[in-house]
């Protein structure tokens, strides 16, 4: 049995009022990532923050993500919802894999 154990931690960083919406989307919860990041720092955990379009395009939320991931403390990845990420899908009920490849590539 190996003494090496690897744990992968990923966190979906999404809008507060998570439902399939294009309006009135807020991202105030992202500020709480600072507390979580401090906990991870104590444990020596380097998480991946999967980030939605709304989080990435909000200056304050994006700043928090840069802060909690700086100096190699974490990494930022994409977690895109097709119903509110450009180019917008006509369907509010689909997932990315159901879209035509051309739209996925955009």
PyMOL commands that set and color helices and strands:
alter all, ss='L'
color gray80, all
select helices_A, chain A and resi 28-43+53-57+59-72+96-98+101-105
alter helices_A, ss='H'
color red, helices_A
select strands_A, chain A and resi 10-13+47-51+74-78
alter strands_A, ss='S'
color yellow, strands_A
deselect
rebuild
show_as cartoon
